[in-house]
Amino acid sequence: MQMSANHGARTAGARTRVAALSVAATVVLATLACNKEAPPPPSPPEVYVADVVQRDVPVYLDLVGQTQGYQDVDIRARVEGFLQSVNFQEGTFVRQGDLLYQIDKKPFEAALAGAKADQATAQARLEKTNNDVARYTPLVAKQAVSQQELDNARAAQDASKSQVEAAKAAVEQATINLGYTTITSPIDGLIGVTQVKPGNLVGRGEPTLLTTISQIDPIIFRVGITEADYLRVKRRQASQPAGAAGLDVGLTLADGTPYPQKGTLGPIERAVDPTTGTLGVQFIFPNPGAVLRPGQFGRVRIVLDMKPGALLVPQRAVQELQNLYSVAVVSADNKVAFRNVKVGLKVDTFWVIEDGLQPADKVIVEGLQRVQDGMTVVAKPAPAPQSGSEAK
């Protein structure tokens, strides 16, 4: 019994020592944790900033339209007949007077020969009636023939004269129709694809469209312009001094490249189209290299005004949300401040800022997603983009 009591006492003492060691270890760990240094704060984010640019900016009017030939001439068959030949290469330039088509001449040559024969017959009748009148006139005075016979001779003479005139007209018409069998180019220009091949009957019932020729140097660029824009153009035109070169009209092609030749304002339609509310305006462009073809789309740009001292920022610096525009400005102490701005024209890769910025401001162009209002940042200058002067 005494041995069991001693053993129990030793066991209880061991447990007490283990508990004491555990408490001591816990206290030591807690002390070490309290003495551990706090992590350093994160470094400010890096952003790229650009200066607000101030310079004069031209104000443009952009108009989308389509080219058409300075002259577009439909070539048609004016007489009925079988097409014998096509005498041009499609899609090439032709000169005035070049042979284009040949219609079978034989029926028209026969018709002309018949008309000439009829004219000769009518002329012979006229000669006979002339002789009759000349012979009967002195005989009436001698009462050798009656007045009635002379009157009949004169009536026959008048009828023969009319027949001769009709026969001459028939010969002239037959000659014209024969000439229509040979179809030549009426102008210098670019000829299209033939609509009719040799062997087909053309001209039956109505003039058959054979092809179209377009004069393309110069070439017309036609646009539909609103009444408001038309008034802006006319005011700009009226404000130019006497002897000025006219409106500065440029053309941008469908692939975005500028056309090297400058245009001039051409004819303006008489009235506004009530269905579209636009007015048709033509601009005329030189086309020496035949780069422009009828039917091409593009955009003309007209300088209407000059905006002096405009403030510009890169477009990527401007954020838009529900038609509200804002930029992030970095102050001299590298603090970020978001500002609402009023935007104007687009100039190449820039926005014109109408309100909300000053010339000395710096705006963030890269790193906007990492900043908040009031945050401190490390500002670095952004690479300068290629600048231009074209306003959109």
C-alpha positions as CSV (number, residue, x, y, z in Angstrom):
1,M,0.0,0.0,0.0
2,Q,2.8,2.4,0.8
3,M,4.5,1.6,-2.5
4,S,1.4,2.4,-4.4
5,A,1.0,5.7,-2.6
6,N,4.6,6.7,-3.4
7,H,4.1,5.8,-7.1
8,G,1.0,8.0,-7.3
9,A,2.8,10.9,-5.7
10,R,5.6,10.7,-8.3
11,T,3.1,10.5,-11.2
12,A,1.2,13.6,-10.0
13,G,4.4,15.5,-9.6
14,A,5.5,14.7,-13.2
15,R,2.2,15.9,-14.5
16,T,2.6,19.2,-12.7
17,R,6.1,19.7,-14.1
18,V,4.8,19.0,-17.7
19,A,2.0,21.5,-17.3
20,A,4.4,24.1,-15.9
21,L,6.7,23.6,-18.9
22,S,3.8,24.0,-21.3
23,V,2.7,27.2,-19.8
24,A,6.3,28.5,-19.9
25,A,6.6,27.6,-23.6
26,T,3.4,29.4,-24.3
27,V,4.5,32.5,-22.6
28,V,7.8,32.5,-24.4
29,L,6.1,32.1,-27.8
30,A,3.6,34.8,-27.1
31,T,6.5,37.1,-26.1
32,L,8.4,36.4,-29.3
33,A,5.3,37.0,-31.3
34,C,4.7,40.4,-29.7
35,N,8.3,41.4,-30.3
36,K,8.2,40.5,-34.1
37,E,8.5,43.6,-36.3
38,A,5.4,44.7,-38.4
39,P,5.7,44.2,-42.3
40,P,6.8,47.3,-44.2
41,P,4.0,49.2,-46.0
42,P,3.6,48.5,-49.8
43,S,5.6,50.8,-52.1
44,P,3.6,53.4,-54.1
45,P,2.5,52.1,-57.6
46,E,4.3,53.3,-60.7
47,V,2.3,55.2,-63.3
48,Y,3.1,56.9,-66.5
49,V,2.0,60.4,-67.0
50,A,1.8,62.9,-69.9
51,D,1.7,66.7,-70.0
52,V,-1.4,68.5,-71.1
53,V,-0.5,69.8,-74.6
54,Q,-1.7,73.3,-75.6
55,R,-1.7,74.3,-79.3
56,D,-3.9,75.6,-82.0
57,V,-6.2,72.9,-83.5
58,P,-8.1,73.1,-86.8
59,V,-11.8,72.3,-86.7
60,Y,-12.9,69.9,-89.4
61,L,-16.1,68.7,-91.0
62,D,-16.1,65.1,-92.0
63,L,-18.5,63.9,-94.7
64,V,-18.8,60.3,-95.9
65,G,-19.6,59.9,-99.6
66,Q,-19.0,58.1,-102.8
67,T,-17.1,58.8,-106.0
68,Q,-18.8,59.0,-109.4
69,G,-17.5,59.8,-112.9
70,Y,-17.2,63.4,-114.0
71,Q,-19.2,62.2,-116.9
72,D,-20.9,58.8,-116.9
73,V,-22.1,58.0,-120.4
74,D,-24.3,54.9,-121.2
75,I,-23.5,53.4,-124.5
76,R,-26.7,52.0,-126.1
77,A,-27.7,50.4,-129.4
78,R,-29.9,52.9,-131.3
79,V,-30.9,50.6,-134.1
80,E,-32.1,47.0,-134.1
81,G,-29.7,44.4,-135.4
82,F,-27.4,41.6,-134.6
83,L,-24.1,42.6,-132.8
84,Q,-21.2,41.6,-134.9
85,S,-18.2,42.5,-132.8
86,V,-16.9,44.1,-129.6
87,N,-13.9,46.1,-130.4
88,F,-12.4,47.1,-127.0
89,Q,-10.8,45.6,-124.0
90,E,-13.1,45.8,-121.0
91,G,-11.9,48.0,-118.1
92,T,-9.4,50.0,-120.1
93,F,-9.2,53.6,-121.2
94,V,-10.7,54.6,-124.6
95,R,-10.4,57.7,-126.6
96,Q,-13.2,59.7,-128.2
97,G,-14.0,58.2,-131.6
98,D,-12.6,54.7,-130.8
99,L,-14.6,51.9,-132.3
100,L,-16.5,50.1,-129.6
101,Y,-19.2,47.9,-131.3
102,Q,-20.2,46.9,-134.8
103,I,-23.8,46.0,-135.6
104,D,-24.6,44.1,-138.9
105,K,-24.7,46.7,-141.6
106,K,-26.3,44.7,-144.5
107,P,-30.0,45.4,-143.7
108,F,-29.3,49.1,-143.3
109,E,-27.2,49.3,-146.5
110,A,-30.1,47.7,-148.3
111,A,-32.5,50.1,-146.8
112,L,-30.3,53.0,-147.8
113,A,-30.1,51.8,-151.3
114,G,-33.9,51.5,-151.5
115,A,-34.3,55.0,-150.1
116,K,-32.0,56.4,-152.8
117,A,-33.9,54.5,-155.5
118,D,-37.1,56.0,-154.2
119,Q,-35.5,59.4,-154.2
120,A,-34.4,59.0,-157.8
121,T,-37.9,58.0,-158.8
122,A,-39.4,61.0,-157.1
123,Q,-36.9,63.2,-158.7
124,A,-37.8,61.8,-162.2
125,R,-41.5,62.5,-161.5
126,L,-40.7,66.0,-160.5
127,E,-38.8,66.6,-163.7
128,K,-41.8,65.4,-165.7
129,T,-44.2,67.6,-163.8
130,N,-41.8,70.6,-164.3
131,N,-41.8,69.9,-168.0
132,D,-45.6,69.7,-168.1
133,V,-46.0,73.0,-166.4
134,A,-43.4,74.7,-168.6
135,R,-45.1,73.3,-171.7
136,Y,-48.8,74.1,-170.6
137,T,-48.1,77.6,-169.5
138,P,-47.7,79.3,-173.0
139,L,-50.4,77.1,-174.5
140,V,-53.0,78.3,-172.0
141,A,-52.4,81.9,-173.2
142,K,-53.0,80.7,-176.8
143,Q,-56.0,78.7,-175.5
144,A,-54.4,75.6,-176.9
145,V,-55.0,73.8,-173.6
146,S,-57.5,74.5,-170.9
147,Q,-56.7,76.2,-167.6
148,Q,-57.8,73.0,-165.8
149,E,-55.0,71.0,-167.5
150,L,-52.4,73.6,-166.4
151,D,-53.8,73.6,-162.8
152,N,-53.6,69.8,-162.8
153,A,-50.0,69.9,-164.0
154,R,-49.1,72.4,-161.3
155,A,-50.7,70.3,-158.6
156,A,-48.8,67.3,-159.8
157,Q,-45.6,69.4,-159.7
158,D,-46.3,70.4,-156.1
159,A,-47.0,66.8,-155.2
160,S,-43.7,65.6,-156.9
161,K,-41.8,68.2,-154.9
162,S,-43.2,66.9,-151.7
163,Q,-42.3,63.3,-152.7
164,V,-38.8,64.4,-153.5
165,E,-38.5,66.0,-150.1
166,A,-39.9,62.9,-148.4
167,A,-37.5,60.7,-150.4
168,K,-34.5,62.9,-149.3
169,A,-35.6,62.6,-145.7
170,A,-35.8,58.8,-146.1
171,V,-32.3,58.7,-147.5
172,E,-31.1,60.9,-144.7
173,Q,-32.7,58.6,-142.1
174,A,-31.4,55.5,-143.7
175,T,-27.9,57.1,-143.7
176,I,-28.2,57.9,-140.0
177,N,-29.4,54.4,-139.2
178,L,-26.5,52.9,-141.1
179,G,-24.2,55.2,-139.1
180,Y,-25.7,53.9,-135.9
181,T,-24.4,50.4,-136.7
182,T,-20.9,51.6,-136.0
183,I,-20.7,52.6,-132.3
184,T,-17.8,54.8,-131.2
185,S,-16.8,56.4,-127.9
186,P,-18.3,59.8,-127.4
187,I,-15.6,60.8,-124.7
188,D,-12.2,59.9,-123.4
189,G,-12.7,57.7,-120.3
190,L,-12.7,54.4,-118.6
191,I,-14.9,51.8,-120.2
192,G,-16.8,49.1,-118.2
193,V,-17.7,45.6,-118.9
194,T,-19.8,44.9,-122.0
195,Q,-23.4,43.9,-121.3
196,V,-24.0,42.2,-124.6
197,K,-21.8,39.7,-126.5
198,P,-21.5,39.3,-130.3
199,G,-24.3,37.4,-131.9
200,N,-27.1,38.9,-129.7
201,L,-30.0,40.9,-131.1
202,V,-29.8,44.5,-129.8
203,G,-32.1,47.5,-130.0
204,R,-35.4,45.7,-130.3
205,G,-38.1,47.8,-128.8
206,E,-35.8,50.1,-126.9
207,P,-32.1,51.1,-126.9
208,T,-30.1,48.3,-125.4
209,L,-27.5,49.2,-122.8
210,L,-24.2,47.9,-124.1
211,T,-21.7,49.4,-121.6
212,T,-20.8,52.6,-119.7
213,I,-17.9,55.0,-120.1
214,S,-16.8,57.2,-117.2
215,Q,-14.6,60.3,-117.4
216,I,-12.6,60.0,-114.1
217,D,-10.0,62.8,-114.4
218,P,-11.2,64.8,-112.7
219,I,-13.6,62.7,-110.6
220,I,-16.6,63.7,-108.5
221,F,-17.0,62.9,-104.8
222,R,-20.7,63.2,-103.8
223,V,-21.9,63.6,-100.3
224,G,-25.2,64.2,-98.5
225,I,-24.8,67.1,-96.1
226,T,-27.2,68.3,-93.4
227,E,-28.7,71.8,-93.5
228,A,-26.6,72.8,-90.4
229,D,-23.4,71.6,-91.9
230,Y,-24.2,73.2,-95.2
231,L,-24.6,76.5,-93.5
232,R,-21.3,76.1,-91.7
233,V,-19.6,75.4,-95.1
234,K,-21.2,78.4,-96.7
235,R,-20.2,80.7,-93.8
236,R,-16.6,79.4,-94.0
237,Q,-16.6,80.0,-97.8
238,A,-18.0,83.5,-97.3
239,S,-15.4,84.4,-94.6
240,Q,-12.5,83.7,-96.9
241,P,-10.8,86.8,-98.3
242,A,-11.1,87.7,-102.0
243,G,-8.6,85.8,-104.1
244,A,-8.2,83.0,-101.6
245,A,-7.6,79.4,-102.9
246,G,-11.0,78.2,-101.6
247,L,-11.9,75.6,-99.1
248,D,-9.2,73.2,-97.9
249,V,-10.8,69.9,-98.9
250,G,-9.0,66.6,-98.3
251,L,-10.1,63.0,-99.0
252,T,-9.4,59.9,-96.9
253,L,-9.8,56.6,-98.7
254,A,-11.6,53.5,-97.5
255,D,-8.3,52.0,-96.2
256,G,-7.6,55.1,-94.1
257,T,-4.9,56.5,-96.3
258,P,-5.1,60.2,-97.3
259,Y,-5.5,60.9,-101.0
260,P,-2.6,63.1,-102.2
261,Q,-4.7,65.5,-104.3
262,K,-6.8,68.4,-102.8
263,G,-10.3,68.9,-103.9
264,T,-12.6,71.9,-104.7
265,L,-16.2,72.5,-103.9
266,G,-18.4,71.7,-106.9
267,P,-22.1,72.0,-107.8
268,I,-24.6,71.9,-105.0
269,E,-28.1,70.6,-105.6
270,R,-31.0,73.0,-105.9
271,A,-33.1,71.8,-102.9
272,V,-32.9,69.7,-99.7
273,D,-34.1,66.1,-100.1
274,P,-37.3,66.0,-98.0
275,T,-36.9,62.2,-97.3
276,T,-33.3,62.4,-95.9
277,G,-33.1,66.1,-94.9
278,T,-29.8,66.4,-96.7
279,L,-28.4,68.4,-99.6
280,G,-26.4,66.8,-102.3
281,V,-22.9,68.4,-102.7
282,Q,-20.2,67.5,-105.1
283,F,-16.4,67.9,-104.6
284,I,-14.1,67.6,-107.6
285,F,-10.7,65.9,-107.2
286,P,-7.9,65.6,-109.8
287,N,-7.3,61.9,-110.6
288,P,-4.2,61.8,-112.7
289,G,-3.1,58.3,-111.7
290,A,-6.7,56.8,-112.0
291,V,-6.5,55.8,-108.3
292,L,-10.1,56.7,-107.8
293,R,-12.8,54.7,-109.6
294,P,-16.6,55.4,-109.7
295,G,-18.4,53.9,-106.7
296,Q,-15.6,54.1,-104.2
297,F,-16.4,55.2,-100.6
298,G,-14.4,57.6,-98.6
299,R,-14.5,60.7,-96.3
300,V,-13.9,64.3,-97.2
301,R,-12.6,66.6,-94.6
302,I,-13.1,70.4,-94.7
303,V,-11.3,72.9,-92.5
304,L,-14.0,75.1,-91.1
305,D,-12.2,77.0,-88.3
306,M,-9.1,77.1,-86.1
307,K,-9.4,76.6,-82.3
308,P,-6.5,78.6,-80.7
309,G,-4.7,77.4,-77.6
310,A,-6.7,74.1,-77.2
311,L,-5.8,71.7,-74.4
312,L,-5.1,68.1,-75.6
313,V,-4.5,64.9,-73.6
314,P,-3.9,61.4,-75.0
315,Q,-7.2,59.5,-75.6
316,R,-6.0,56.6,-73.4
317,A,-5.9,59.0,-70.4
318,V,-9.6,59.7,-70.6
319,Q,-12.1,57.3,-69.0
320,E,-15.8,57.3,-70.0
321,L,-18.7,56.1,-67.9
322,Q,-22.3,56.8,-69.0
323,N,-21.3,59.7,-71.1
324,L,-19.2,61.2,-68.2
325,Y,-15.5,61.7,-68.9
326,S,-12.8,61.8,-66.3
327,V,-9.0,61.9,-66.1
328,A,-6.5,61.1,-63.2
329,V,-4.2,64.1,-62.5
330,V,-0.9,63.7,-60.6
331,S,0.0,66.7,-58.5
332,A,3.4,68.1,-57.6
333,D,3.5,65.9,-54.5
334,N,2.6,62.8,-56.5
335,K,-1.0,62.6,-55.2
336,V,-3.7,61.3,-57.5
337,A,-6.9,63.3,-58.1
338,F,-9.7,62.3,-60.4
339,R,-11.4,65.1,-62.3
340,N,-14.4,65.2,-64.5
341,V,-13.7,66.9,-67.9
342,K,-15.6,68.1,-70.9
343,V,-14.2,66.7,-74.1
344,G,-14.4,68.2,-77.5
345,L,-12.8,67.1,-80.8
346,K,-10.6,64.1,-81.4
347,V,-7.2,65.1,-82.8
348,D,-5.3,62.0,-83.9
349,T,-4.6,60.1,-80.7
350,F,-5.7,63.1,-78.5
351,W,-8.9,64.5,-77.0
352,V,-9.4,68.2,-76.9
353,I,-10.4,69.1,-73.3
354,E,-12.9,71.9,-73.2
355,D,-13.1,72.2,-69.4
356,G,-11.6,70.6,-66.3
357,L,-7.8,70.8,-66.9
358,Q,-5.0,73.4,-66.8
359,P,-2.0,73.6,-69.2
360,A,0.4,72.6,-66.4
361,D,-1.4,69.4,-65.4
362,K,-0.1,65.9,-65.8
363,V,-2.5,63.1,-66.5
364,I,-2.0,59.4,-66.0
365,V,-2.0,57.4,-69.3
366,E,-0.9,54.0,-68.0
367,G,-1.6,52.4,-64.6
368,L,-5.1,53.9,-64.1
369,Q,-6.4,50.5,-62.9
370,R,-4.0,50.5,-60.0
371,V,-4.7,54.0,-58.5
372,Q,-7.4,55.6,-56.4
373,D,-8.3,59.1,-55.5
374,G,-5.8,60.6,-53.0
375,M,-3.2,57.8,-53.5
376,T,0.5,58.5,-53.7
377,V,2.2,57.2,-56.8
378,V,5.6,57.1,-58.5
379,A,5.1,59.1,-61.7
380,K,7.2,58.4,-64.7
381,P,7.0,60.3,-68.1
382,A,5.1,58.3,-70.8
383,P,6.7,57.9,-74.2
384,A,5.6,60.8,-76.4
385,P,3.1,59.5,-79.1
386,Q,3.1,60.7,-82.7
387,S,1.1,63.9,-82.8
388,G,-0.8,65.4,-85.6
389,S,-3.3,68.1,-86.4
390,E,-6.3,66.4,-87.9
391,A,-9.5,66.8,-85.9
392,K,-12.3,64.2,-86.1
